[in-house]
Amino acid sequence: MEPILQVKDLHVSFQVKGGEVKAVRGMNFEVGKGETVAIVGESGSGKSVTAQTIMRLIPSPPSIIRQGEILFQGQDMLKKTNKEMEAVRGKDIGMIFQDPMTSLNPTIKVGKQITEVLIKHQKMTAAQAKREGIEMLKLVGIKNAEARFNQYPHEFSGGMRQRVMIAIALACRPSLLIADEPTTALDVTIQAQIMDVMKEMQQRLGTSIILITHDLGVVAGMCDRVIVMYAGEVVETGTKWEIFKNPQHPYTKGLLRSMPRLDQKKGEPLIPIIGTPPDLIKPPIGCPFAARCEHAMKICEQIDPSATVFSDSHSARCWDLHPMAREGGQPS
Amino acid sequence: MVRYIANKFFYMLVSLFILISATFFLMKAIPGDPFTSEKKVPDQIRERLYEQYGFDKPVYQQYLKYLGDVVQGDFGISMKKINREVSDIITGSFAPSLKLGLVAIVVAVIIGVSFGVLAALYHRRLLDNITMVLAVLGIAVPSFVIATLLQYVFASKLHWLPTMGFKGPLYYFLPVAALSAQPIAFIARLTRSSMLEVLHADYIKTAKAKGLNWIAILFRHVIRNGIMPVVTYLGPMTANIVTGSVVIEQIFGIGGIGKQFVDAISGRDYPVIMGITIFYGVLLMIARFITDIAYVFVDPRIKLSKGKEG
């Protein structure tokens, strides 16, 4: 598959009083055309920072992009000026945020918030933009779109607002959609609807999607590939099946174990991952998961493991998976 | 909407009634009367005067008579300025006060909002700090102190602007500056804090993600939401400027309604005191009312009628 986005060795830090929080520490991944890639990980693992860095949306200062490349359609986003980025945002890359209740401007009519982006990027007249805007509202499944067009966000429910956000993000038919926890703030039933809308829009428009989430259920329903992040690093990546059926990294396994299951017996406790993620002001030299890992060995605390490759798509970073560790005959 | 306005109007009448009653009795409770200062009045003439103005009757009767007159739109005749009706005094002196007040309000809003926006954009940098120090000063220093300082510096020392009077554009600068200093400071602080909140709002990130340039974001998305608290402040600000002008007109010798008010109080000119009090009362109530209405236009989430959404 031809990659539309390549992130290479991305390092992003934030300057804070006590030093520098190294939020993203060497991210590498690709997104193919029309593909849906999920980035999962717990809060603070660097998912959102990565996503917002692609859009160059995090203010600098306090953020610093230490090194790396973000190639989108062959162009390095990190080398673009602000002006050039404005031409990309909303047009070639659309973005949806976590909380639809606050992501829309409360004092501007919903319609205008959609046409704004059309007028900016497609050079449409107000009338054309209005027609297109109503069309977008219909596409994302908003009934009575003509009347809804002239309403304010507070007249919409949470799910409806998220549909509007999708309409805004996709109005200019971007080739990449970044959805930053699009369903976290919604009811479970609404979540499913929103995911359906995204899937349908993707099929219609051929958009690639980066889905940032910590909800593995959402991942299973929607994605082709999964990237598991921990403490600013990719710890495991693979296709959806590889990750769910054959997880390799202890962190991925832990994540899957901690998820509630339908066939679970009543009263049976969930198994959490004990401990907390490391302080990223002083990240550990070794494997960042070592302190919480039940299989941790001496080497885990000393050297950060490199990736062990299982297939074209599946790899994980763990000493226990290293070929030399396996020789020791201790399957995990 | 109609019900809302009718409702408001009723409450306005009630507050007006309370205002009239309180002022009337307080005014009467103070010892002395309009004729105390004129020393050489023979007792007989004094009694005649009392009789003519009804001071010989019990206070409650005077009160009821006054209420009756007011309801009929008769505010009486000045006791000091011979044969001048109170309504004439008010209309005659209202023009300079209105001009001064309006200019001060406009100046306060424009300068206050601009400073607030700038301070928020340069948050925690030099410009922000300077603005906020000035704002604290502006709120803390009373307007009459500012007025005299301005007079001293710009009129008496530098001779750039006239000290007193109200005869042309140049005469506006000092009184307007003195009058609007406090509102400017207040609006600047209000705008700054609400702008800072808006700048960090999620929908600003959405606007950025749309690829809008910062000017479009600032004017279309930030400022409109950021100035909402300022709209709320318009009512109290009008009160501030109106009451402030009582002092300021005195200092700058402007023959406006504020000056008439002060003169009336020092001369115990009962009908004029009452008339101007009522006038100020109505003015402030209208300002409040306009503020409420204006809010609906600025913030679509607010509906005037209570209860369910229409």
HADDOCK unambig.tbl for C-alpha pairs under 7 A between the chains (distance, minus, plus):
assign (segid A and resid 86 and name CA) (segid B and resid 211 and name CA) 4.16 0.50 0.50
assign (segid A and resid 86 and name CA) (segid B and resid 212 and name CA) 6.31 0.50 0.50
assign (segid A and resid 86 and name CA) (segid B and resid 213 and name CA) 6.62 0.50 0.50
assign (segid A and resid 87 and name CA) (segid B and resid 211 and name CA) 6.10 0.50 0.50
assign (segid A and resid 88 and name CA) (segid B and resid 211 and name CA) 6.86 0.50 0.50
assign (segid A and resid 89 and name CA) (segid B and resid 209 and name CA) 5.39 0.50 0.50
assign (segid A and resid 89 and name CA) (segid B and resid 210 and name CA) 5.50 0.50 0.50
assign (segid A and resid 89 and name CA) (segid B and resid 211 and name CA) 4.44 0.50 0.50
assign (segid A and resid 90 and name CA) (segid B and resid 209 and name CA) 5.75 0.50 0.50
assign (segid A and resid 90 and name CA) (segid B and resid 210 and name CA) 4.03 0.50 0.50
assign (segid A and resid 90 and name CA) (segid B and resid 211 and name CA) 5.30 0.50 0.50
assign (segid A and resid 94 and name CA) (segid B and resid 209 and name CA) 6.96 0.50 0.50
assign (segid A and resid 95 and name CA) (segid B and resid 209 and name CA) 6.33 0.50 0.50
assign (segid A and resid 102 and name CA) (segid B and resid 202 and name CA) 5.64 0.50 0.50
assign (segid A and resid 102 and name CA) (segid B and resid 203 and name CA) 6.18 0.50 0.50
assign (segid A and resid 103 and name CA) (segid B and resid 202 and name CA) 4.78 0.50 0.50
assign (segid A and resid 103 and name CA) (segid B and resid 203 and name CA) 4.16 0.50 0.50
assign (segid A and resid 103 and name CA) (segid B and resid 206 and name CA) 6.15 0.50 0.50
assign (segid A and resid 104 and name CA) (segid B and resid 203 and name CA) 4.95 0.50 0.50
assign (segid A and resid 105 and name CA) (segid B and resid 203 and name CA) 5.28 0.50 0.50
assign (segid A and resid 107 and name CA) (segid B and resid 299 and name CA) 5.94 0.50 0.50
assign (segid A and resid 107 and name CA) (segid B and resid 300 and name CA) 6.01 0.50 0.50
assign (segid A and resid 117 and name CA) (segid B and resid 210 and name CA) 5.85 0.50 0.50
assign (segid A and resid 154 and name CA) (segid B and resid 301 and name CA) 6.74 0.50 0.50
